[in-house]
Structures are given as structure tokens and as C-alpha cells.
């Protein structure tokens, strides 16, 4: 069974449990500074390719030593044997969630699911949630057709890849704010939906073209909200996180 974070937090921490702060920074010092600044408020942190390339597994260890949980956002996409090995290492690192590209296909996704389940059993660790990345939000229909020769709509292709991911044994998918409802309707409530592109009302969008407020993302059915710069770039990250948690509960 994947660990269910809701089993481990008192009721007043449930919202905090659904907020994941993206540590898109260039050093371990900056990352730990943010985790310390958010102590007692935020439990979950995303470590992606920038911080992992800069600091490696020490970044995961540092967050976990401070009591945080890590979503390892390395979007694995390789031959099944390699992805299975990477999935095993994600378990050993103690990630509560990691992701793979659904376009790697059924065999690759099955290998990720199998590798993480087997490693969790072998090392007596919780099995992380394995999440599919479907169509990157940088793609629109024209690029999907013109560059990748995918004839269906973006939404049609996203739902196709979600179905394939579920058949392969994955637990959920990353969804841009405007995909949440369609995915929730098609996949039901057993499917974990992780949503980036969240911006508090009236705040800067940065390079995100499709955004939703924390409240709208929760209402549309997202399980986890990934928020980076509105918190990490704020003069007072703890206050910014508090404001987002308040909006999520509205
Ligand atoms: O700073 P911001 O809130 O835009 O950060 C969003 C995070 O979510 C970044 O780490 C980004 O890489 C990630 N992400 C995204 N859009 C996707 C998938 C992941 O913004 N479609």
C-alpha cells in the first residue's frame, strides 16, 4: 500500500499536507533556509532537476532530517530496466512521491510501479506514490501535432495517457489547473491529482500561462498543490504560505 499521508497528520494539518513547496533553488543552503523558514507550516517539498543536479541526494536527506517529506520530481523517462532501478533508488531515498513520463509507455511505467513496490517491501519502507507526467504544459495542440505527430487534442491525449498510466499501475498524474476537472471526472477519486501553476488571487503569474488560485484548484479536485515562486520568492515565505493555506481552506 502507498503511504497515506492523511493517516499521519491531525485534522488541522490536513490542508498543510496538501501543499507542496517547490524548492527550485541552486544550492543546499538556500533549500534548507526555505525549509527552516517554513517549519511548522509546510510538510511537503518538491525537489526537481535544478536542486537535485546541484546538491544530489543530500537535498532529500536534508529535507527529511528536518521532518519534511519529499516529492522527487525527476520525471524519469528511459528504458524500463533503468527506470525500475531509478524507482528503487527513489524508495531508498525515502521520497513519498516521484514521477515518470507517461510517454515512456506501458512497459516503462509498469517497471516504475514494480520497482518501487518491490523495493518498498525489500527495504521495509513505505511505497511512494508514482505519478505520471502526461503532456507538458509547454505543449499546445499545434506543437503536439506538428512536432510529435499526435493527432488528438491536448485533453484527449492527456486522458489517454492517464488511462495507460493507471493500467500500468501508477497512482496519479500531474495536471495543469485547467485539466483537473476532466481528469477527476474520467479517473475518479482513487486517482491522485498533483497541480502546479497555482497562484494566489492577484499575484504575479511569472512564466505560467494557465494558472488557478489555491481555492479553485482545491475545488476542481486537486489532491496536491505545487507552489514555488509565490512562496520561495516572497520576502516572508512563511507569511506567503500561510496566506495560501488560508485560501485553500476558504
Ligand atoms: O514557481 P512555480 O509555482 O511556477 O513552480 C511550479 C513548479 O511546478 C515548478 O517546479 C515547475 O517545474 C513545476 N511544474 C510546472 N508545470 C508543469 C509541471 C511541473 O510548473 N506542467
Boltz pocket constraint, residues with backbone or C-beta under 6 A from the ligand:
constraints:
  - pocket:
      binder: B
      contacts: [[A, 22], [A, 24], [A, 46], [A, 48], [A, 135], [A, 136], [A, 137], [A, 138], [A, 174], [A, 176], [A, 196], [A, 197], [A, 198], [A, 205], [A, 206], [A, 208], [A, 226], [A, 227], [A, 228], [A, 229], [A, 230]]
      max_distance: 6.0
